[in-house]
Amino acid sequence: MQLSMKEQMLHILLEHNGEYVSGQKISEQLGCSRTAIWKHISELRKEGYELEAMQRRGYRIIQQPNNIRSHNIHVGLKTEFVGQNIVYHESVSSTQTIAHQLAHEGAEEGTLVAADEQGKGKGRLGRDWHSPKGTGVWMSLILRPKIPPQQAPQLTLLAAVAVVKGIKEAVGLDCEIKWPNDILIHGKKVVGILTELQAEADRIQSVIIGIGINVNVKEFPEELQNKATSLLIEKSGKEINRAALMQRILEQTERIYKQYLKEGFPIIKLLWESYAVSLGKEIKATTINGSFEGYAKGITEEGVLLIEDKEGEIHQIYSADIEISSQT
């Protein structure tokens, strides 16, 4: 997607890393007037950018806001299609709901819906997701893979690997994955992933991958304090730049997704298992048909969890809540 003039100007200023850029140079690079430059400078200031203007020297960025508007994500994003079309809302009921509608209307692959706040964030099994304003990453990504519908669960595992790698690159924190879609730090949930399909009997029309990340959440409701954490808490109170985090996750997603389409699931399976916290451990699986305990043995080529019960029988788990016995 073509960057807007404001985005191009922001890119120029960021490239100079706090040094002054003359108005003449910006004008020549963008092919616009000094008046247009001043207009965009004013818009950026309203959005929270701290900009300094000095006669004969030009403009420089002193401080960036920690927001996730489209241009904050676009500028510096190194992808071909993932996140190149961004639909941003300050507040929504759920990014998943909007992404479903856009996908139905023909939105291109890689389209991203992002919001600063969700009123009714969607988790698995119809649960709500705690999504306070301006503190997290709440986003939904539209993919259109040419794979059979039964292989769609693989994309949840792919997304989990991409998020773990993106967090490590952007923040330096190591995460673990609890099947199928929870990402943990020190046993507490920091990311949830929800994958939903639009499909016919024999083909996928779109896959909507919803990702919710507790980034700069300082505290949680009492009922979540022993279950949830945030990147800020794990970094000892150091605020995380949300746009930069999203960029790294989107870049990892595109890289791994392209590899997956070319080489298949085995490489994703190996990566996922390297981060898995539950494999080889005794777990409790709660499904719609009841609960049972056993040892997590691994996942199939379709991403289905294998559990061996106490009688040695192997069960295939397609959807369940998983508790690791040592944590119960």
Steps between C-alpha positions, in 0.01 A plus 500: 500500500621850411593710801311827539695824489477530879636147536782574256593812695490309826725237345755766398503650851536162669782400265702797627472371858443828685715715272362801317370466146459823303163598364664539160622141504158366604334714234732368229462137603122514518438749221279717718491858629628631832138574591407133451794396720386730780146360474626144546730608784195645678305176447783293646517727805128450559562125494756529778830536313736745669662689211747785508520758225805727480562771247773416245533148641159346436300240693577208726309249711575521870252240621249263342157415643432141596205455269410256225343715230553370148802715418675411827489137390570563129814705549780251552292189423700262280237275342366441150132461585438422868390824667537708185126574509404610851155589629541685830226588749542679829229288661307197373291219642738242350765509227394145407149615414629778274754270334230245422293767328798632302598147394145433385514822295819384327779665701843408368719243672710653774239760597535587868234638734645671807338686789607689810207360693254211473166510676432132445832337418454137397683212659459126449174328591310829496698656785566873524856632465613778736593781256554834679558810291849587380677222688511204265504367149158392386512398134353262243678386185331375183676217314379309194709181486432243229484206740221253591272620785614215726850647501385839633593419866863498386477876455427549871829328579677698227371825650613396848855439375503836318382685812759332724775586254372857456488561876853366540628725219318815613510469877759234583263285705480122467150354478353150507197362317221303665292309246330616297516876520617636834838669529642512850777670694585339835180297476270800453314584181627798304354428154187330370445393141163424341474352150167505317406382153290611210485184290303280268501120515816462293684831521588786730378846409688669784660439835466771763778489759422709806791588728465668837817602683521648849774752427495795740226379735608601851243303697222247446160437656529292817371184329782520240795597720621142549437406137609795285805721459624767258824577322534817707471305827755244379737782396483648853275789404679605181246619241501316168455671161188329365546591133856367495381177664226461239751555219724219623206262543359580154844450342543165674147398398563570132837326499370184671174501302687513167726218618193300605332540160820391327620218728193389696433454871801289620728801556223682689440188710865488601509868588175479697619197697824680589292764683231268640470501878267202538667226295612205710310627803190373673205717404127527549295549185146637532286452189130547436460129580676510835850495651782249517866492592800363319840583354539740208692300239514748214294629213398339172576634153162677521588671828277274710621432856581140597439395861586161644272402791598281794394185313736584215227598255574794270230766463485768232390836639362751252375761746542516876612704796837371615635520856850381583479288815787678671305824464167371632 
